[in-house]
Amino acid sequence: MARFKKITMLVGGVAMAALLAACGNIGSSTGGGTASTNSNQAGVQTTGQISKSEYSGVIKNGHYLTSNARGLTATTMNNTFNLTSFEGGLLNISKQFYDPANYIFQEGQYLSGSTLRSWLGRKSKNNPNGLNPKDNGKKDDSRNPIYVQSIEEQDFMQKNGDNLVLKGITIGIAMNAIDYYQKEQYGATFKQNISKAAMQNYGNDVAKQVVQRLRKTRGISSDLPIVVAMYVQAPTDNLSGGTFYASTQTKSSTIDNWNKLDVVNKVFPLIGASTKDFANNDSKSFQNFQSQVENFFPTVSDITAQAQYLDQKIQGEHVTITTQFYSQTEIISFTNFVAQVAPKFLPSGVPVDITINSANGIQAFLSRNSNDRNFESHVFTSY
Amino acid sequence: MARFKKITMLVGGVAMAALLAACGNIGSSTGGGTASTNSNQAGVQTTGQISKSEYSGVIKNGHYLTSNARGLTATTMNNTFNLTSFEGGLLNISKQFYDPANYIFQEGQYLSGSTLRSWLGRKSKNNPNGLNPKDNGKKDDSRNPIYVQSIEEQDFMQKNGDNLVLKGITIGIAMNAIDYYQKEQYGATFKQNISKAAMQNYGNDVAKQVVQRLRKTRGISSDLPIVVAMYVQAPTDNLSGGTFYASTQTKSSTIDNWNKLDVVNKVFPLIGASTKDFANNDSKSFQNFQSQVENFFPTVSDITAQAQYLDQKIQGEHVTITTQFYSQTEIISFTNFVAQVAPKFLPSGVPVDITINSANGIQAFLSRNSNDRNFESHVFTSY
């Protein structure tokens, strides 16, 4: 019986190794049951890449290696766009430093959930490592706000024989431009504005402390490249997330200089924008698209877009159309129509996607890569 | 002032015509203000095709021409999959008779909402045209059930100079295999099973009456091709919709013979299927896919698939994965992983799509056409 079980497991291990080996650019594999020289990395495999611009990820003992600190924030994240844009944007920044062709992505493994929880808390007797200022007891604009909303760690690995070795870390630090707080539990929510200068100064100081603490963390060498990227959260009622405003890479315990990032998100149609706004032409084009679409279909209730600019140059656009449909054929015709008008009005040379929703959720989806002229479309169907 | 307005309108008309003319394979256009010889078709344009397998649709006076009878059913549609699969499937049947390269699709314009409402009702003194049987007053299995749940009209047009001319009609008739009814308003719901033979006999009779009535409808000639497709609804608790079981085309007032359609929907993993089930191998492959995915990611809560078979040959698969994500990087890694294992386990040579959902809605989407080996993937992001 014991023997039978052992064989079954071995077959399982081989089958899995075979499966993973077949996954494109497979990373190093220690196999299901093979011993590893580094117990910390035993049974480590990678998912393989689906394209040269996407990272391979780490599989440990057959499972995707998640972070112990996943999804931690100082207060309730005030806008779901912030979460997506912070984490997705951080990965894009990482790609500039750690080429997906040469590095394997690992969810942060060096900062534990308990460590990050204490860092994101206020400094106090009980929490000497808190990166947010101590509570000064005030309940108005003279209070010490929560500056640091979230910290995200991303690890970048390379193969060394059978092991994966840490070759770089990226730390994202999400700062509040507005701190939302309650004066009493379950009470009304108040806003405390934080000036840009105060936020940036506080953030730079936090970044330095984080780097110093990381250098003392087991497994992180004194010259490991650490990228730090600073993010400012968008207000609760914004229809887009925040943006990264600075980044740097350090191979020591200090941060010598920051690269300022001029990233701006715009929501179209722009409300009350001046003709001098650098996004004004894109907004005008979007409004033409909007009126074509609204004119075509009687029940279109909402069309908006998020656009992102780097150095005032558009980087891409996410368009969302919400409308009521009465039949599947209406959805198909509408999607075909959108696919035809979109290339005329939406920005070219950058990725654009269009989500078509009804009250029942997503109905169709169109997208175009930077280099394409035509949109690929997909209507969600079922049997 | 009046003159100014006229010019503005003319410019508007020209701009719209120019826009539409630029839309791929543009159909006949009477322009914004040009007089038409057929007042019924004035200002008719088409959306143009996005591909040879998709219909161009009808735009009338600048708007998509919807049907007056959109979304009508005899009782509340008992399963949202039924609606999508009935209407989408009907369009696919139409494509076999009216090639999208040569015909333009128009939402049904000949059966009005009030006509269809009376047809879908029970026959009675007040409703002599009711296609469902008269109420015999019974409240148990001896009652006359509602056989006909929904009737859908699709029109297929061709250009003739400046006009669009009706060249064919498709009628879909959705039949109940189970009639859900209440004995008293707001009361409990009871089920009345309808035998396959009774349903088919009743359906054939209804189809004949519908064809006879269409022949008497203004604008429909005595020899216009009419395709009739018979659909049986899936039960309320089914995880897929119903299927078409027969179709025919007639150029007269009678229906001489039916083509039986052997279409079967399966939901994977099959529960308690015998090894003789023709879908058993596909279900096994799906279960391997399922265990790979569940093994990879700790919080996968649900993976199911709908597959459709014609003459016991698989036609395609819709896979739905529901899982909780804690970060955008988890979604990205998970999607990359799914893109790599899917080609190994999911059926090849037929279209397959995979929707990845969380409690917050769709997170990512993968699809593969019949002829491709690799899946295209898209992770929904925002700025």
HADDOCK unambig.tbl for C-alpha pairs under 7 A between the chains (distance, minus, plus):
assign (segid A and resid 23 and name CA) (segid B and resid 340 and name CA) 5.73 0.50 0.50
assign (segid A and resid 47 and name CA) (segid B and resid 337 and name CA) 5.96 0.50 0.50
assign (segid A and resid 50 and name CA) (segid B and resid 336 and name CA) 6.06 0.50 0.50
assign (segid A and resid 57 and name CA) (segid B and resid 333 and name CA) 6.15 0.50 0.50
assign (segid A and resid 62 and name CA) (segid B and resid 295 and name CA) 6.82 0.50 0.50
assign (segid A and resid 62 and name CA) (segid B and resid 296 and name CA) 6.22 0.50 0.50
assign (segid A and resid 63 and name CA) (segid B and resid 295 and name CA) 6.01 0.50 0.50
assign (segid A and resid 63 and name CA) (segid B and resid 296 and name CA) 4.29 0.50 0.50
assign (segid A and resid 63 and name CA) (segid B and resid 297 and name CA) 5.93 0.50 0.50
assign (segid A and resid 64 and name CA) (segid B and resid 296 and name CA) 5.27 0.50 0.50
assign (segid A and resid 64 and name CA) (segid B and resid 297 and name CA) 5.54 0.50 0.50
assign (segid A and resid 70 and name CA) (segid B and resid 326 and name CA) 5.77 0.50 0.50
assign (segid A and resid 70 and name CA) (segid B and resid 327 and name CA) 6.57 0.50 0.50
assign (segid A and resid 71 and name CA) (segid B and resid 326 and name CA) 5.28 0.50 0.50
assign (segid A and resid 71 and name CA) (segid B and resid 327 and name CA) 6.06 0.50 0.50
assign (segid A and resid 81 and name CA) (segid B and resid 382 and name CA) 6.35 0.50 0.50
assign (segid A and resid 81 and name CA) (segid B and resid 383 and name CA) 6.84 0.50 0.50
assign (segid A and resid 84 and name CA) (segid B and resid 328 and name CA) 5.79 0.50 0.50
assign (segid A and resid 84 and name CA) (segid B and resid 381 and name CA) 6.53 0.50 0.50
assign (segid A and resid 84 and name CA) (segid B and resid 382 and name CA) 6.41 0.50 0.50
assign (segid A and resid 85 and name CA) (segid B and resid 382 and name CA) 5.93 0.50 0.50
assign (segid A and resid 85 and name CA) (segid B and resid 383 and name CA) 5.17 0.50 0.50
assign (segid A and resid 87 and name CA) (segid B and resid 327 and name CA) 6.90 0.50 0.50
assign (segid A and resid 87 and name CA) (segid B and resid 328 and name CA) 5.69 0.50 0.50
assign (segid A and resid 87 and name CA) (segid B and resid 329 and name CA) 6.65 0.50 0.50
assign (segid A and resid 88 and name CA) (segid B and resid 328 and name CA) 5.78 0.50 0.50
assign (segid A and resid 88 and name CA) (segid B and resid 329 and name CA) 6.58 0.50 0.50
assign (segid A and resid 240 and name CA) (segid B and resid 383 and name CA) 5.59 0.50 0.50
assign (segid A and resid 241 and name CA) (segid B and resid 383 and name CA) 5.41 0.50 0.50
assign (segid A and resid 265 and name CA) (segid B and resid 383 and name CA) 6.67 0.50 0.50
assign (segid A and resid 295 and name CA) (segid B and resid 62 and name CA) 6.84 0.50 0.50
assign (segid A and resid 295 and name CA) (segid B and resid 63 and name CA) 6.01 0.50 0.50
assign (segid A and resid 296 and name CA) (segid B and resid 62 and name CA) 6.22 0.50 0.50
assign (segid A and resid 296 and name CA) (segid B and resid 63 and name CA) 4.27 0.50 0.50
assign (segid A and resid 296 and name CA) (segid B and resid 64 and name CA) 5.26 0.50 0.50
assign (segid A and resid 297 and name CA) (segid B and resid 63 and name CA) 5.94 0.50 0.50
assign (segid A and resid 297 and name CA) (segid B and resid 64 and name CA) 5.52 0.50 0.50
assign (segid A and resid 306 and name CA) (segid B and resid 383 and name CA) 6.40 0.50 0.50
assign (segid A and resid 308 and name CA) (segid B and resid 383 and name CA) 6.53 0.50 0.50
assign (segid A and resid 318 and name CA) (segid B and resid 382 and name CA) 6.77 0.50 0.50
assign (segid A and resid 326 and name CA) (segid B and resid 70 and name CA) 5.77 0.50 0.50
assign (segid A and resid 326 and name CA) (segid B and resid 71 and name CA) 5.28 0.50 0.50
assign (segid A and resid 327 and name CA) (segid B and resid 70 and name CA) 6.57 0.50 0.50
assign (segid A and resid 327 and name CA) (segid B and resid 71 and name CA) 6.05 0.50 0.50
assign (segid A and resid 327 and name CA) (segid B and resid 87 and name CA) 6.89 0.50 0.50
assign (segid A and resid 328 and name CA) (segid B and resid 84 and name CA) 5.78 0.50 0.50
assign (segid A and resid 328 and name CA) (segid B and resid 87 and name CA) 5.69 0.50 0.50
assign (segid A and resid 328 and name CA) (segid B and resid 88 and name CA) 5.78 0.50 0.50
assign (segid A and resid 329 and name CA) (segid B and resid 87 and name CA) 6.66 0.50 0.50
assign (segid A and resid 329 and name CA) (segid B and resid 88 and name CA) 6.60 0.50 0.50
assign (segid A and resid 333 and name CA) (segid B and resid 57 and name CA) 6.15 0.50 0.50
assign (segid A and resid 336 and name CA) (segid B and resid 50 and name CA) 6.07 0.50 0.50
assign (segid A and resid 337 and name CA) (segid B and resid 47 and name CA) 5.95 0.50 0.50
assign (segid A and resid 340 and name CA) (segid B and resid 23 and name CA) 5.72 0.50 0.50
assign (segid A and resid 381 and name CA) (segid B and resid 84 and name CA) 6.53 0.50 0.50
assign (segid A and resid 382 and name CA) (segid B and resid 81 and name CA) 6.35 0.50 0.50
assign (segid A and resid 382 and name CA) (segid B and resid 84 and name CA) 6.41 0.50 0.50
assign (segid A and resid 382 and name CA) (segid B and resid 85 and name CA) 5.93 0.50 0.50
assign (segid A and resid 382 and name CA) (segid B and resid 318 and name CA) 6.78 0.50 0.50
assign (segid A and resid 383 and name CA) (segid B and resid 81 and name CA) 6.86 0.50 0.50
assign (segid A and resid 383 and name CA) (segid B and resid 85 and name CA) 5.17 0.50 0.50
assign (segid A and resid 383 and name CA) (segid B and resid 240 and name CA) 5.59 0.50 0.50
assign (segid A and resid 383 and name CA) (segid B and resid 241 and name CA) 5.41 0.50 0.50
assign (segid A and resid 383 and name CA) (segid B and resid 265 and name CA) 6.67 0.50 0.50
assign (segid A and resid 383 and name CA) (segid B and resid 306 and name CA) 6.40 0.50 0.50
assign (segid A and resid 383 and name CA) (segid B and resid 308 and name CA) 6.53 0.50 0.50
